């Protein structure tokens, strides 16, 4: 049995050894692909669980997609990576919604607001700032108090329009500043969970 669904990491951690112990060769292999990507045979299949079960399923998985990524024996690892990836999709959608809220508050059409991302492409920040944050390195390249000032400008620009994510980030910034991270990097909003 190969399960391609997005599932709870903890539930998957319990399911794989239980099923394999009962003689069912079970592999969790969630996917990053849209329906069109599935039709085109592209996207990413993640897999975790017993290596022997993965090896037996590998050729079937490879025939489905452009990339199969075996992430290890830990039964919950693929499930965790899948929800990590999906979380970024949600954050991006929420961020775009907030850009549109600011644009509406400023009287700028949503399609025009997206023009900035034809030049400024922040995707690289995930790797660069993320690696630094994961190490607990909060040496400032964008000081948190300065970022919080910019956040105030963003919230004001929305002029009362409903926002999806920026108010929660402002709250997290305020908490980090209160805990003494004001002169640290913006990434210090993760200090409570990486140290």
C-alpha positions in Angstrom: 0.0 0.0 0.0 1.4 3.4 -1.0 -0.4 6.3 0.7 -0.1 9.6 -1.3 -2.3 11.6 1.0 -1.3 14.5 3.3 -1.5 13.0 6.8 -0.6 13.7 10.4 3.1 13.0 11.0 2.2 11.5 14.4 -0.5 9.3 12.9 1.8 8.2 10.2 4.6 7.4 12.7 2.2 5.0 14.4 0.6 3.6 11.2 3.7 2.5 9.3 5.3 0.2 11.9 1.9 -1.2 12.8 1.0 -2.1 9.2 4.5 -3.4 8.3 4.5 -5.4 11.5 1.2 -7.0 10.4 2.7 -8.0 7.1 1.3 -5.1 5.0 4.1 -3.4 3.1 3.1 0.2 3.6 4.9 3.3 2.4 3.9 6.9 3.0 4.6 8.9 -0.2 2.8 12.2 -0.2 3.1 14.4 -3.3 3.8 18.0 -4.3 1.8 18.2 -7.5 -1.4 19.6 -8.8 -3.8 17.5 -10.9 -2.3 18.9 -14.1 1.2 18.1 -12.8 0.0 14.5 -12.1 -1.4 14.3 -15.7 2.0 15.6 -17.0 4.0 13.2 -14.8 5.9 16.0 -13.1 6.2 17.1 -9.5 7.8 15.6 -6.4 6.9 12.4 -4.6 8.3 12.3 -1.0 8.7 8.9 0.7 9.7 7.7 4.1 9.6 4.4 5.9 11.5 1.1 5.7 14.1 1.2 3.0 13.2 -2.2 1.7 9.6 -1.2 1.2 10.7 2.0 -0.5 13.1 0.1 -2.8 10.3 -2.3 -3.8 8.1 0.7 -4.7 10.6 3.0 -6.2 10.2 2.1 -9.9 6.4 2.6 -9.6 6.9 6.0 -7.9 9.5 7.1 -10.5 7.0 6.3 -13.4 4.6 8.9 -11.9 6.8 12.0 -11.6 9.9 13.9 -12.3 11.4 13.4 -8.9 11.2 10.9 -6.1 12.8 12.0 -2.8 13.3 9.3 -0.2 13.7 11.2 3.0 14.6 8.3 5.3 13.5 5.5 7.5 11.7 7.7 10.1 8.1 6.9 9.3 6.8 10.4 9.9 9.4 12.3 8.0 7.6 12.5 4.6 4.4 13.5 6.3 6.2 16.3 8.2 8.0 17.6 5.1 4.7 17.6 3.2 2.9 19.8 5.8 6.0 22.0 6.0 5.8 22.6 2.2 2.1 23.1 2.3 2.5 25.6 5.1 4.6 27.8 2.8 1.9 27.7 0.1 -0.6 28.9 2.7 1.8 31.6 3.9 2.4 32.8 0.4 -1.3 32.9 -0.4 -2.0 34.8 2.9 0.9 37.2 2.1 -0.5 37.9 -1.4 -3.9 38.5 0.2 -2.4 41.0 2.5 -0.6 42.7 -0.4 -4.0 43.0 -2.0 -5.5 44.5 1.2 -2.7 47.1 1.3 -3.3 47.8 -2.4 -7.0 48.3 -1.9 -6.4 50.5 1.1 -4.1 52.6 -1.1 -6.3 52.6 -4.2 -4.0 50.5 -6.3 -5.4 47.6 -8.4 -4.4 44.1 -7.2 -2.9 43.3 -10.6 -0.7 46.4 -10.4 0.3 45.5 -6.9 1.8 42.2 -8.2 4.2 44.2 -10.5 6.7 44.6 -7.7 7.2 40.8 -7.7 8.3 40.8 -11.4 11.5 42.5 -10.1 11.7 41.7 -6.4 11.5 37.9 -6.0 11.8 37.0 -2.3 11.8 33.2 -2.7 15.6 33.0 -2.0 14.9 34.4 1.5 13.6 31.0 2.6 17.0 29.4 2.1 19.2 32.3 3.1 17.4 33.6 6.1 15.9 30.2 7.0 19.3 28.5 7.4 20.5 31.4 9.5 17.4 31.2 11.7 17.7 27.4 12.0 21.2 27.9 13.4 19.8 30.4 16.0 21.9 33.1 14.3 20.0 36.3 14.8 22.8 38.8 13.9 21.0 41.6 12.3 20.8 42.2 8.5 17.2 43.6 9.0 16.9 44.7 12.6 13.6 43.6 14.2 12.7 47.1 15.4 13.1 48.5 11.9 11.0 45.6 10.5 8.3 46.3 13.1 8.3 50.0 11.9 7.7 48.7 8.3 5.0 46.4 9.6 3.2 49.5 11.1 3.4 51.1 7.7 1.9 48.0 6.1 -1.0 47.8 8.6 -1.7 51.5 8.1 -1.7 51.1 4.3 -4.4 48.5 4.5 -6.7 51.2 5.9 -8.9 48.8 7.7 -9.1 46.1 5.0 -9.2 42.6 6.4 -5.7 41.0 6.6 -4.8 37.4 6.7 -1.3 37.2 8.2 0.5 40.5 8.9 -1.4 41.3 12.1 -0.3 37.9 13.6 3.3 38.6 12.5 3.1 42.1 14.1 2.1 40.4 17.4 5.0 37.9 17.2 7.4 40.8 16.5 6.1 42.6 19.5 6.6 39.5 21.7 10.1 39.1 20.4 11.0 42.7 21.0 9.6 42.5 24.6 11.9 39.5 25.1 14.9 41.6 24.2 15.3 40.8 20.5 14.7 44.3 19.2 18.2 44.8 17.9 18.4 41.2 16.5 17.5 40.2 13.0 13.9 39.9 11.9 14.4 36.2 12.1 14.4 36.4 15.9 10.7 35.9 15.7 11.7 32.3 15.7 13.9 32.5 18.7 11.4 30.8 21.0 11.3 27.7 18.8 14.9 27.2 17.6 16.9 27.8 20.7 
